[in-house]
Amino acid sequence: FMAKLMPVVQRAGCLKRSLVGHRVHTSSTMGRHFSIRNMACYLTVVDELKKYEDHIPAASNQVLELYIRYTLNPVIRTASVLSFKEKIEILKMICKRGYIKYLTVCSLVRFMI
C-alpha cells in the first residue's frame, strides 16, 4: 500500500501518537479475544486514512478504497463471535461513519450469523 501511495503524494502525515500507542499495548487489536473495542480500533484507523482522501490523487484514492475493503471485510467476519447486542453496536458504528459500502453482502451475512 505505502509503496504505491508514497511516489504519488505531494506530502505525508503521521497518525496521532495516542492511536499508535493504543494499537501496540498488550490488549491491542492483536490481543487474544476479539471485542467491540477491536472493531473500534480498526474503524479509527480507517477514519485517519479517510482524512487524507481529499489530498491525494484519484489513482491513490482507488488504492485507499481497496485497502479499506480488504481490511474491513475480514475484520467484520472475525467479529461474528460477538454477542447480538455487540453486533448491532458495530453495525451502528459502521453505518454512522458511512463504511457499510465497503462491506460485501457475504461478509455481512457471515457477521450476523
N, C-alpha and C positions, 0 to 999 in steps of 0.2 A: 504494500500500500504506500508506504513512505517513499519507496524507490520510484514509483510512478508520480507521486504528488510533488516531491521537492523540486524537480527540474522545471516545473511549470509555474510555481508560485512566485509572486513578487516579494512576499515577506512571510515569515514564520512566527508562530507564537508558542507559548507554553501553557500547559494545563496548570491549574492552581495547585499549589503545594498541598493544600488540605485534601484535594482529590487524590493525588498520588499517594499521600500518607494513608488515606482511607483504604486504598486498594492493596497495600503491601503488608499490613499487620496480620497477626495470626488468625483473626476472624474475618479476613477479607473475602472477596468473591471466590477465591480458590479454597475456601475452607471445606470442612467435611460435609456439612449438611446444607442443602440449598434452602434459602429462606426468601421472604419478601424483600429483605434488605439486599440480598444479592441482585435481585432484579432491579431495585432502585439504583444500585451501583452501575449496572450496565446502562441503564437509561441516562444516568448522569454523564457517562462517557459520550453517549450519542448526543446529548444536549450540548456538550462542549464542542464536539465536532461540527454540529449544525451551525454554531455561531460563525464559523468560517465560510459557510456555504456561499454567502454573497460576495466574498472577497477572493474567490478562486475562479479560474476559467471553467467554462462549461464542460470541457473534457474531464477535468478533475472532479467536477460535481458528479459525473457518472461513476467515477471510482468511489467517491464517498457514498453514493446511493447503494452501490453493490456491497461495500463494506458493511453498511448498516443492515442490509438484508441478510448477508452471510453471518452477521453476529447475532441479530435478534431472533432469527428463526430457531437455531439450536438452543438458545437460552430459554425461549418460551417453551420448547419441548421439554427441557430439563425441569422447568417449573411445574410440570404436570404432577409432581409428587406432593404439591402443597394442598392444603385444605380448600374446599369450595369457596369459603369466605375469602381466603387469601387470593385465590384465582380471580375473584370478582374485583378485589382491590387492584391487582395487577392490570386487569383489563381497563379499569378506570384510569390508571396512571398512563397506560399506553394511548388510550383514546384522547385523553386530555392534552397530551403532547403531540398528537397527530401522527403517531408512528404505526398505527394499525395498517396503513397502506404498505408497510414493509414486510408484513407477515403473510405467509401463504395460507390458503384455506386448510391445507393438510396440517400445518403447524398449529393452527388454532384448534382444529378438531382434536388433535393429539393432546394438546394442552388441557382441553376441557374434559377429556375422558378420564 
